[in-house]
Amino acid sequence: MNEFNQSDHCVHFSCPKRSASNAVYILLYVCSATVVLLTVWGNLLIIISVFHFKQLHTPTNMLVLSLAVSDFLVGALVMPPMLIWTIESCWIFGNVLCISFLVIAGFCMTISIYNVTLIAVDRYLALSNPFLYTNKISTRTTCIVVHFIWCILALYVTAFYYFTGTISSSVMCPGECFYLLTEVWSEIDLIISFIFPLSIIIILYTLVFLIAKKHATAIRELNNYTRPKTQKITSHSMKSERKAAKVLGILVFVFLACLLPYFSYSLLGTAIEPQTETLLNFLAVVHLNSCINPYIYALFYPWFRRCIKLVITLQIFQRDSAFMNILL
């Protein structure tokens, strides 16, 4: 959420005159519209798939659904003004929409980070103790946790912007949309919104990697002997969990690769004076992650590609389509 924070100062910029040709601006807007459409459509496909097909109602997929919803909100509500702001190098929507934009963008980024954190926790529990995970972690439990996190973060973001800083036309930079925040609150928010969840993600995925290596060794040893049926089932289950951890690990890696440049640049704000144009470019990369996520699933999960086909061909409107076997 600290992506729009400015600690005790604000760099003043006025709206620059266009130096590029109209053709370049048209191309930039066409590319931006394409990114927005890909983000909204890709995440909407995940939302429809997980909601509709009963076979996808698993604890892990509830977390994937939560992430897709937050990414969908980014594509629908945050990306359009963000990309226009980046192209024009100027906030053109006024003070009232600036306030709404900051609150929505701050919430979407924070909830996305915590969704990825919950996915890391889920994978760690599934691999470290699969029997306990199967017996204790249900879809209902995961949904309760997800709703709780959304509510808590919504209250936090609302209270944060209401009590800790100022957004006003009298103090805002001309043509800019920034939140004036004291250095203490900026550091507190950085810890809550980024450093704490990031630490959990890195620690748990390091443990997941080590556990996956142990599982791979165990599976190779089992393959050297004739095994009873129960052992074969265990081996298959271990392979499935490792594959899920691998795919979600790629998702987390891409997520961190998109976030780290911006947050690293922000952390240097005490040593250098951040440039608005550079911050906007890094923010565009941050939000681009919301476009990439659904296509990671399309690349690695055959069931998601089957879901896309069923949705596009409108077969989901057939009777009992929710009970189709898509995990072939």
VOVO-915980 format. One record per residue (C-alpha): x, y negated, z negated; residue in three letters; chain; residue number from 1. Coordinates in pm, whole numbers, plus 50000, padded with zeros to 5 digits. Last residue first. Example, Ala and Ser with C-alpha at 12.3 -4.5 7.8 and 13.67 -1.06 7.14 Angstrom:
<markes>
(marke (51367,50106,49286),SER,A,2) (marke (51230,50450,49220),ALA,A,1) 
</markes>
This chain:
<markes>
(marke (49156,53596,51655),LEU,A,328) (marke (49087,53322,51404),LEU,A,327) (marke (48792,53177,51596),ILE,A,326) (marke (48531,53431,51490),ASN,A,325) (marke (48204,53246,51541),MET,A,324) (marke (47997,53186,51227),PHE,A,323) (marke (47928,52818,51290),ALA,A,322) (marke (47803,52910,51638),SER,A,321) (marke (47502,53077,51474),ASP,A,320) (marke (47268,52922,51735),ARG,A,319) (marke (47447,52725,52002),GLN,A,318) (marke (47527,52360,51936),PHE,A,317) (marke (47896,52442,51879),ILE,A,316) (marke (47906,52557,52242),GLN,A,315) (marke (47917,52192,52348),LEU,A,314) (marke (48189,52263,52610),THR,A,313) (marke (48412,52000,52446),ILE,A,312) (marke (48348,52139,52097),VAL,A,311) (marke (48408,52503,52188),LEU,A,310) (marke (48724,52419,52382),LYS,A,309) (marke (48860,52205,52100),ILE,A,308) (marke (48786,52483,51850),CYS,A,307) (marke (48982,52731,52062),ARG,A,306) (marke (49278,52492,52063),ARG,A,305) (marke (49247,52464,51685),PHE,A,304) (marke (49245,52842,51648),TRP,A,303) (marke (49566,52869,51854),PRO,A,302) (marke (49751,52665,51588),TYR,A,301) (marke (50102,52537,51668),PHE,A,300) (marke (50063,52275,51940),LEU,A,299) (marke (49702,52176,51871),ALA,A,298) (marke (49785,52146,51499),TYR,A,297) (marke (50078,51914,51575),ILE,A,296) (marke (49842,51729,51808),TYR,A,295) (marke (49617,51641,51514),PRO,A,294) (marke (49909,51479,51325),ASN,A,293) (marke (50053,51255,51599),ILE,A,292) (marke (49785,50984,51605),CYS,A,291) (marke (49789,50927,51229),SER,A,290) (marke (50170,50912,51248),ASN,A,289) (marke (50137,50611,51479),LEU,A,288) (marke (50026,50419,51169),HIS,A,287) (marke (50378,50420,51027),VAL,A,286) (marke (50532,50341,51369),VAL,A,285) (marke (50305,50033,51400),ALA,A,284) (marke (50411,49935,51049),LEU,A,283) (marke (50776,49945,51158),PHE,A,282) (marke (50699,49711,51447),ASN,A,281) (marke (50501,49480,51219),LEU,A,280) (marke (50787,49464,50970),LEU,A,279) (marke (51032,49375,51247),THR,A,278) (marke (50806,49094,51372),GLU,A,277) (marke (50759,48958,51020),THR,A,276) (marke (51129,48939,50947),GLN,A,275) (marke (51231,49054,50601),PRO,A,274) (marke (51459,48813,50411),GLU,A,273) (marke (51753,49022,50297),ILE,A,272) (marke (51870,49156,49962),ALA,A,271) (marke (51540,49174,49774),THR,A,270) (marke (51357,49276,50090),GLY,A,269) (marke (51589,49573,50138),LEU,A,268) (marke (51322,49796,49985),LEU,A,267) (marke (51089,49687,50264),SER,A,266) (marke (51333,49808,50530),TYR,A,265) (marke (51354,50146,50361),SER,A,264) (marke (50975,50153,50332),PHE,A,263) (marke (50935,50084,50703),TYR,A,262) (marke (51199,50329,50823),PRO,A,261) (marke (51080,50599,50576),LEU,A,260) (marke (50717,50615,50684),LEU,A,259) (marke (50731,50761,51036),CYS,A,258) (marke (51004,51015,50958),ALA,A,257) (marke (50821,51104,50636),LEU,A,256) (marke (50503,51195,50826),PHE,A,255) (marke (50696,51383,51094),VAL,A,254) (marke (50863,51591,50822),PHE,A,253) (marke (50530,51646,50642),VAL,A,252) (marke (50364,51773,50960),LEU,A,251) (marke (50662,51997,51033),ILE,A,250) (marke (50630,52138,50679),GLY,A,249) (marke (50260,52191,50744),LEU,A,248) (marke (50352,52411,51037),VAL,A,247) (marke (50621,52599,50844),LYS,A,246) (marke (50409,52642,50530),ALA,A,245) (marke (50125,52784,50740),ALA,A,244) (marke (50368,53023,50908),LYS,A,243) (marke (50508,53130,50571),ARG,A,242) (marke (50158,53192,50436),GLU,A,241) (marke (50069,53404,50736),SER,A,240) (marke (50392,53605,50713),LYS,A,239) (marke (50332,53671,50343),MET,A,238) (marke (49978,53788,50415),SER,A,237) (marke (50101,54025,50687),HIS,A,236) (marke (50362,54171,50451),SER,A,235) (marke (50104,54212,50175),THR,A,234) (marke (49867,54388,50415),ILE,A,233) (marke (50148,54619,50523),LYS,A,232) (marke (50231,54689,50160),GLN,A,231) (marke (49870,54783,50090),THR,A,230) (marke (49869,55017,50391),LYS,A,229) (marke (50160,55228,50265),PRO,A,228) (marke (50506,55157,50396),ARG,A,227) (marke (50760,55349,50598),THR,A,226) (marke (51087,55172,50539),TYR,A,225) (marke (51312,54923,50714),ASN,A,224) (marke (51026,54678,50772),ASN,A,223) (marke (50994,54631,50397),LEU,A,222) (marke (51350,54500,50380),GLU,A,221) (marke (51284,54250,50658),ARG,A,220) (marke (50968,54135,50479),ILE,A,219) (marke (51154,54082,50152),ALA,A,218) (marke (51424,53872,50325),THR,A,217) (marke (51158,53656,50491),ALA,A,216) (marke (50982,53617,50157),HIS,A,215) (marke (51304,53501,49991),LYS,A,214) (marke (51357,53246,50270),LYS,A,213) (marke (50998,53125,50229),ALA,A,212) (marke (51059,53075,49855),ILE,A,211) (marke (51363,52857,49925),LEU,A,210) (marke (51174,52648,50182),PHE,A,209) (marke (50876,52612,49948),VAL,A,208) (marke (51109,52494,49669),LEU,A,207) (marke (51250,52223,49897),THR,A,206) (marke (50894,52147,50000),TYR,A,205) (marke (50800,52098,49637),LEU,A,204) (marke (51087,51863,49554),ILE,A,203) (marke (51051,51649,49868),ILE,A,202) (marke (50673,51614,49840),ILE,A,201) (marke (50682,51540,49464),ILE,A,200) (marke (50945,51270,49513),SER,A,199) (marke (50742,51115,49796),LEU,A,198) (marke (50431,51106,49575),PRO,A,197) (marke (50620,50913,49302),PHE,A,196) (marke (50824,50685,49533),ILE,A,195) (marke (50534,50580,49760),PHE,A,194) (marke (50210,50441,49622),SER,A,193) (marke (50275,50457,49248),ILE,A,192) (marke (50644,50358,49258),ILE,A,191) (marke (50600,50090,49525),LEU,A,190) (marke (50296,49956,49337),ASP,A,189) (marke (50501,49909,49021),ILE,A,188) (marke (50784,49744,49218),GLU,A,187) (marke (50547,49496,49384),SER,A,186) (marke (50379,49433,49052),TRP,A,185) (marke (50711,49327,48899),VAL,A,184) (marke (50815,49119,49204),GLU,A,183) (marke (50497,48913,49196),THR,A,182) (marke (50256,48955,49485),LEU,A,181) (marke (50136,48735,49771),LEU,A,180) (marke (49947,48953,50017),TYR,A,179) (marke (50013,48886,50381),PHE,A,178) (marke (49814,48808,50693),CYS,A,177) (marke (49996,48567,50923),GLU,A,176) (marke (49899,48294,51170),GLY,A,175) (marke (50003,48021,50930),PRO,A,174) (marke (50158,48177,50617),CYS,A,173) (marke (49907,48229,50342),MET,A,172) (marke (49913,47993,50046),VAL,A,171) (marke (49617,47764,50116),SER,A,170) (marke (49443,48023,50332),SER,A,169) (marke (49426,48251,50033),SER,A,168) (marke (49523,48604,49943),ILE,A,167) (marke (49658,48615,49590),THR,A,166) (marke (49795,48883,49361),GLY,A,165) (marke (49743,49131,49080),THR,A,164) (marke (49373,49137,48987),PHE,A,163) (marke (49158,49192,49297),TYR,A,162) (marke (49414,49359,49523),TYR,A,161) (marke (49515,49608,49255),PHE,A,160) (marke (49161,49666,49130),ALA,A,159) (marke (49042,49762,49478),THR,A,158) (marke (49349,49977,49546),VAL,A,157) (marke (49323,50156,49210),TYR,A,156) (marke (48948,50214,49233),LEU,A,155) (marke (48982,50361,49583),ALA,A,154) (marke (49280,50566,49464),LEU,A,153) (marke (49078,50717,49179),ILE,A,152) (marke (48777,50790,49401),CYS,A,151) (marke (48982,50954,49679),TRP,A,150) (marke (49182,51159,49429),ILE,A,149) (marke (48865,51285,49255),PHE,A,148) (marke (48700,51375,49586),HIS,A,147) (marke (49008,51576,49687),VAL,A,146) (marke (49027,51754,49350),VAL,A,145) (marke (48657,51847,49367),ILE,A,144) (marke (48698,51970,49725),CYS,A,143) (marke (48996,52185,49622),THR,A,142) (marke (48798,52345,49340),THR,A,141) (marke (48507,52422,49574),ARG,A,140) (marke (48739,52578,49832),THR,A,139) (marke (48881,52802,49562),SER,A,138) (marke (49218,52805,49386),ILE,A,137) (marke (49206,53051,49094),LYS,A,136) (marke (49198,53402,49239),ASN,A,135) (marke (49381,53349,49568),THR,A,134) (marke (49636,53112,49411),TYR,A,133) (marke (49701,53352,49122),LEU,A,132) (marke (49770,53632,49371),PHE,A,131) (marke (49982,53408,49596),PRO,A,130) (marke (50214,53285,49320),ASN,A,129) (marke (50507,53086,49462),SER,A,128) (marke (50379,53084,49820),LEU,A,127) (marke (50022,52964,49768),ALA,A,126) (marke (50117,52734,49479),LEU,A,125) (marke (50391,52565,49684),TYR,A,124) (marke (50169,52534,49988),ARG,A,123) (marke (49890,52368,49786),ASP,A,122) (marke (50129,52128,49611),VAL,A,121) (marke (50274,52020,49949),ALA,A,120) (marke (49921,51976,50088),ILE,A,119) (marke (49833,51766,49782),LEU,A,118) (marke (50132,51541,49852),THR,A,117) (marke (50029,51506,50217),VAL,A,116) (marke (49686,51394,50096),ASN,A,115) (marke (49856,51158,49849),TYR,A,114) (marke (50045,50984,50129),ILE,A,113) (marke (49731,50961,50344),SER,A,112) (marke (49534,50820,50048),ILE,A,111) (marke (49792,50544,50003),THR,A,110) (marke (49803,50454,50373),MET,A,109) (marke (49424,50446,50406),CYS,A,108) (marke (49381,50243,50085),PHE,A,107) (marke (49635,49978,50185),GLY,A,106) (marke (49488,49952,50534),ALA,A,105) (marke (49135,49912,50399),ILE,A,104) (marke (49235,49651,50137),VAL,A,103) (marke (49464,49459,50373),LEU,A,102) (marke (49207,49458,50656),PHE,A,101) (marke (48927,49336,50433),SER,A,100) (marke (49140,49047,50304),ILE,A,99) (marke (49258,48958,50656),CYS,A,98) (marke (48900,48973,50779),LEU,A,97) (marke (48813,48691,50539),VAL,A,96) (marke (49126,48487,50619),ASN,A,95) (marke (49096,48468,50997),GLY,A,94) (marke (49112,48718,51283),PHE,A,93) (marke (49407,48585,51485),ILE,A,92) (marke (49704,48723,51290),TRP,A,91) (marke (50006,48639,51509),CYS,A,90) (marke (50283,48826,51687),SER,A,89) (marke (50027,48874,51969),GLU,A,88) (marke (50127,49234,52039),ILE,A,87) (marke (50181,49328,51674),THR,A,86) (marke (49862,49158,51553),TRP,A,85) (marke (49667,49328,51831),ILE,A,84) (marke (49821,49659,51724),LEU,A,83) (marke (49726,49609,51359),MET,A,82) (marke (49377,49479,51444),PRO,A,81) (marke (49304,49798,51645),PRO,A,80) (marke (49505,50042,51427),MET,A,79) (marke (49335,49978,51092),VAL,A,78) (marke (48963,50049,51135),LEU,A,77) (marke (48910,50335,51382),ALA,A,76) (marke (49255,50489,51403),GLY,A,75) (marke (49333,50447,51033),VAL,A,74) (marke (48986,50571,50941),LEU,A,73) (marke (49049,50882,51154),PHE,A,72) (marke (49383,50935,50979),ASP,A,71) (marke (49207,50923,50639),SER,A,70) (marke (48946,51171,50764),VAL,A,69) (marke (49214,51397,50913),ALA,A,68) (marke (49405,51401,50583),LEU,A,67) (marke (49090,51504,50395),SER,A,66) (marke (49019,51774,50654),LEU,A,65) (marke (49374,51910,50620),VAL,A,64) (marke (49317,51920,50244),LEU,A,63) (marke (48993,52110,50295),MET,A,62) (marke (49184,52330,50541),ASN,A,61) (marke (49420,52441,50263),THR,A,60) (marke (49133,52538,50032),PRO,A,59) (marke (48956,52739,50305),THR,A,58) (marke (48637,52662,50497),HIS,A,57) (marke (48783,52738,50841),LEU,A,56) (marke (48579,53056,50888),GLN,A,55) (marke (48264,52856,50827),LYS,A,54) (marke (48316,52663,51149),PHE,A,53) (marke (48137,52328,51152),HIS,A,52) (marke (48311,52107,50899),PHE,A,51) (marke (48663,52225,50982),VAL,A,50) (marke (48607,52190,51356),SER,A,49) (marke (48420,51858,51341),ILE,A,48) (marke (48687,51696,51125),ILE,A,47) (marke (48972,51836,51335),ILE,A,46) (marke (48808,51714,51657),LEU,A,45) (marke (48751,51371,51499),LEU,A,44) (marke (49122,51356,51420),ASN,A,43) (marke (49215,51400,51785),GLY,A,42) (marke (48944,51165,51915),TRP,A,41) (marke (49021,50876,51678),VAL,A,40) (marke (49398,50898,51720),THR,A,39) (marke (49388,50955,52097),LEU,A,38) (marke (49145,50664,52137),LEU,A,37) (marke (49364,50430,51928),VAL,A,36) (marke (49680,50532,52116),VAL,A,35) (marke (49508,50476,52451),THR,A,34) (marke (49380,50134,52342),ALA,A,33) (marke (49735,50037,52243),SER,A,32) (marke (49875,50154,52577),CYS,A,31) (marke (49609,49953,52763),VAL,A,30) (marke (49678,49651,52543),TYR,A,29) (marke (50052,49668,52608),LEU,A,28) (marke (49996,49712,52983),LEU,A,27) (marke (49763,49410,52991),ILE,A,26) (marke (50020,49208,52801),TYR,A,25) (marke (50295,49308,53043),VAL,A,24) (marke (50077,49216,53343),ALA,A,23) (marke (49999,48878,53188),ASN,A,22) (marke (50368,48794,53199),SER,A,21) (marke (50578,48766,52887),ALA,A,20) (marke (50671,48448,52707),SER,A,19) (marke (50341,48394,52533),ARG,A,18) (marke (50349,48097,52306),LYS,A,17) (marke (50423,48175,51947),PRO,A,16) (marke (50160,48169,51671),CYS,A,15) (marke (50318,47994,51378),SER,A,14) (marke (50550,48161,51136),PHE,A,13) (marke (50620,48091,50774),HIS,A,12) (marke (50797,48354,50563),VAL,A,11) (marke (50616,48399,50234),CYS,A,10) (marke (50751,48405,49884),HIS,A,9) (marke (50686,48550,49540),ASP,A,8) (marke (50713,48912,49657),SER,A,7) (marke (50542,48970,49993),GLN,A,6) (marke (50322,49275,49999),ASN,A,5) (marke (50172,49402,50325),PHE,A,4) (marke (50327,49748,50327),GLU,A,3) (marke (50292,49767,49950),ASN,A,2) (marke (50000,50000,50000),MET,A,1) 
</markes>
